[in-house]
């Protein structure tokens, strides 16, 4: 993984010192909250319902054991003993005191971490496929390119005060695990004539106007990528709307101007930028790639794994659900669920963080990943070590075998924390997970992604959930809209709204009726929810959700 250079360390030290002085001025009253707001946002500090919230960047989701332990320290020393992993591969601390934040940032800098550009109208934390560098289906590790983008975008003088925030995601596989089509810019590594480059998607995004991104270029060679992205962002920065923040994202610009017009403007700007671009050269890219060289995968028998898989049904269930194929046949990718039934999706205690750090150091070549689905990954694990890892996870309530199942729910913090939320998300997720665990149905149901947002901003990605739930305020009462058929993969689609929303005490029974309908309609146990929905359409689900309306219509 990338190791900070002397420049990186000096840059962070200077930024943190500046922010420490700004915090001191806020505390002594020299700065008003309005004056302080843009300064704190530049350093990832929000003001939420009950307290400040610090959002820490985990670029492209990659952590070392030392970094994970430092995150545990922050949770224990300056928060309430836990952190919340987000759909942007970040971690949030919900209870820091303002006077402690500079110390928290200094502690992060000790292990090469920061909170820069995790908020504000700038280019946010660059996200990537959480299986990057390990997945059997990728053509190349996308993280060196994500690191190049991080260096290019950090404190970029032209892109600090844009019309709105800007998000970039990158994947190295045709199987999209980074939801690139729901980002302002999505990049997919592709090959053309044995040359590696990127396919560029633009104008995706969720929120109040969900849109699937469109192809801006089918191929950009890597020696041109930064110049091309600089051209793209600068075109939007110039023509993007600033009269209405709800119309300011690049997806609206693409929609209003059309993809062909945007492509023409970007190509024109690209010719100008390319001739004078002073950004990263290929020598720097090669240097960065050196930081992401794969570990020296150890060899050895996998007989102990095969024996445990045959003889231990609990271990076998965990393997079947939480393990993904690795590019090295003797290894596996382990997804650690931090969504035990009834717990808050994305929350991990300081103790759990240290356990995962210990496992990474002992068994996984000292590397962890955070997924946008709010779980933690050990990307490189020799199969012979899987029984020991599973046993350790069980001791700390981290061995739930539910990855990709109905209880593996994405949920934003909702009205329990967020000042923008209009409804609760966490209790809904907890009750759904608990209900289907009680029914002992989730393994029979199979692959099914539920995503929940507590407001129209869609931080829970509900638009691309197989079942999406959006919590809204209706005359002071929580009301939950449901969408069906969303998809965050390479076949990205925005879900279809079923109809009127449901009260808080009605939403779990409504989800149960949807699942019952799916089980009745599927042609076989192998047909997944999304396949069934695409085959039969909305009608049977709507009939189950709104029986009175169907009866009246008849």
Order of alpha helices (4+ residues) and beta strands (2+ residues): alpha-alpha-beta-beta-beta-alpha-beta-beta-alpha-beta-alpha-beta-beta-beta-beta-alpha-alpha-alpha-alpha-alpha-alpha-beta-beta-beta-alpha-beta-beta-alpha-beta-alpha-alpha-beta-beta-beta-beta-beta-alpha-alpha-alpha-alpha
